[in-house]
Structures are given as structure tokens and as C-alpha cells.
Amino acid sequence: MLARIENCESCMTRTIAAFSVLLLLSACATSPARIAASDSEIQRLETSKWNPSSLGSREAFLALFADDFVSVEYGSDVQGGVHRKTRADVFSAPPLPPAEFELSDWRFIHADPHVFIVSYRVKGISFPWEAYATSVWVHREGRWQTVFYQASTAK
């Protein structure tokens, strides 16, 4: 009888230890709650794209864009139509001159814990231009990156 009680205590100890390990592993696992960003975090990241010098380096700026990034954007002639460009197309072009923008009227769609769609109004401060911009952000390899961007002239 005594051997049976000791055996039972041993089983209980192993069960508690196994349960503790499972609990610890589940707490360390990546879950939607652990990777979900707030609207303000995505807004901060999106805003930094309009002021790249705030990031400190070109590498930090480029890290905001996924390798498979696609943009539908205007060429230098805003009246001339749009172009679809890859990340390589966008970042191999000469940089635009510095400009100031006001970003407002933010809207966020939480498509998935890994995906944000953000839309907002852009107003040129240093030149007359107004548009609605939309970016799609995804969480990959531990960081948020833009995979799609488009701007359309506002009325």
C-alpha cells in the first residue's frame, strides 16, 4: 500500500511538471495577442515613412518595406496616370526633394492579427497636393512591414 502511495505521488509530481512546461510553452508561443500592434503603433510607423530622416538611417527606412512590396503611384506628372512599381523600382529612383506633409483622417482595418490596412489623408504643406493614401502592413519575421501602398488625388 505504501509503495502505491509513493508511486501515485510520483505520478502527480510528473503530471504537475508536465503541465507547468506546457503552460510555460504556451505563454512563450507567438499568439495573435502577442503580435498585434495598436493603431497608434501602425500610425507611428506609417508617419515615419513620410519623414525618413526621423528613422536615422536609410537602412531603417528600407526595413519598413517588405521585399515583395508593391506600390501603385503617380509618376512625376500627377495628371499623367499611375504606375505599379516593385520595391526595387521605387528605391532605385532618385530620391524626391524634401517636403512637408500633414497626415490626418486616419482609418484602420484590422484584417487579421498579422495584417493592418491603414488609410489617411495627405496634404502637402510645402507644395499644393492632397491625396488619400492606403498602406497594407503585415507582421513577418518579428517586425511590421509595408507590402502595399497607393495614393489617389483627393478632391
C-alpha positions in Angstrom: 0.0 0.0 0.0 2.8 2.4 0.9 4.5 1.7 -2.5 1.3 2.5 -4.3 1.0 5.9 -2.5 4.6 6.8 -3.3 4.0 5.7 -6.9 0.9 7.9 -7.0 2.8 10.9 -5.6 5.5 10.4 -8.3 2.8 10.4 -11.0 1.3 13.6 -9.5 4.7 15.3 -9.5 5.3 14.3 -13.1 1.9 15.5 -14.1 2.4 18.9 -12.4 5.8 19.2 -14.0 4.4 18.4 -17.5 1.5 20.8 -17.0 4.0 23.5 -15.9 6.1 23.0 -19.0 3.0 23.2 -21.3 1.9 26.3 -19.6 5.3 27.9 -20.0 5.5 26.9 -23.7 2.0 28.3 -24.4 3.0 31.6 -22.7 6.1 31.9 -24.9 4.4 30.9 -28.2 3.5 33.6 -30.7 -0.1 34.3 -30.5 -2.2 36.9 -32.2 -2.4 38.9 -28.9 1.4 38.9 -28.7 2.0 40.2 -32.3 -1.0 42.5 -32.7 0.0 46.2 -33.0 -2.1 49.1 -31.9 -3.5 51.6 -34.3 -1.1 54.2 -32.8 2.0 51.9 -33.5 1.0 51.4 -37.1 0.3 55.2 -37.4 3.7 55.9 -36.0 5.4 53.6 -38.5 3.3 54.9 -41.4 4.1 58.5 -40.4 7.8 57.8 -40.3 7.7 56.9 -44.0 6.8 60.5 -44.7 9.7 61.7 -42.7 12.5 59.2 -43.3 15.2 61.3 -41.6 13.3 60.6 -38.3 14.5 57.0 -38.6 18.2 57.8 -38.5 19.4 55.8 -41.5 18.4 54.7 -45.0 18.6 51.1 -43.8 16.0 51.7 -41.1 13.8 53.4 -43.7 14.1 50.5 -46.1 13.3 48.0 -43.4 9.8 49.4 -43.3 9.1 47.9 -46.7 8.9 44.2 -47.4 10.9 42.6 -50.2 7.7 41.9 -52.1 6.4 45.4 -51.6 4.3 46.8 -54.5 3.2 50.5 -55.0 0.6 52.0 -57.3 1.8 55.5 -57.6 1.9 58.6 -59.7 4.9 59.5 -61.8 6.4 63.0 -61.8 3.4 64.2 -63.8 0.5 63.9 -61.3 -2.0 64.3 -64.2 -0.4 61.6 -66.3 -1.7 58.4 -64.7 -0.3 55.8 -62.4 2.4 53.1 -62.4 2.7 49.9 -60.5 6.2 49.6 -59.0 8.1 47.0 -57.1 10.4 47.7 -54.1 13.4 47.7 -56.5 11.7 50.2 -58.8 10.8 52.6 -56.0 14.1 52.6 -54.2 16.4 52.7 -57.3 14.8 56.0 -58.5 16.4 59.3 -57.4 15.0 60.5 -54.1 12.3 63.1 -54.0 13.2 66.5 -52.7 12.4 67.1 -49.1 8.9 68.2 -48.4 6.5 68.6 -45.5 3.1 66.8 -45.2 0.2 66.9 -42.9 -1.4 63.5 -42.3 -5.0 63.2 -41.0 -8.3 61.4 -41.0 -6.7 58.0 -40.1 -8.7 54.8 -40.6 -7.6 51.4 -39.6 -8.9 48.0 -40.7 -7.6 45.0 -38.7 -7.9 42.4 -41.4 -6.0 39.8 -39.3 -3.7 40.0 -36.2 -0.9 39.9 -38.8 -2.4 42.4 -41.2 -3.4 46.1 -40.9 -4.9 48.3 -43.7 -4.4 51.9 -43.0 -5.9 54.8 -44.9 -5.4 58.5 -44.3 -5.5 61.9 -45.9 -2.2 63.6 -47.0 -1.9 67.3 -47.5 1.3 68.9 -48.9 2.5 71.8 -46.7 5.5 72.8 -48.9 3.5 72.4 -52.1 -0.2 72.1 -53.1 -1.1 68.4 -53.2 -3.9 66.4 -51.5 -4.4 62.7 -51.6 -5.8 59.7 -49.8 -3.1 57.1 -49.1 -3.5 53.5 -48.2 -0.9 51.1 -46.9 -1.1 47.4 -46.0 1.2 46.4 -43.2 2.0 42.8 -42.3 3.8 41.2 -39.4 6.6 39.0 -40.6 9.8 37.7 -39.0 9.2 39.7 -35.9 8.6 43.1 -37.4 5.9 45.1 -39.2 6.5 46.0 -42.9 4.5 47.6 -45.7 3.6 45.3 -48.5 1.4 47.6 -50.5 0.9 51.4 -50.9 -1.3 53.5 -53.1 -2.1 57.2 -53.1 -5.0 58.8 -55.1 -5.6 62.5 -55.5 -8.2 63.9 -53.2 -11.0 66.3 -54.1 
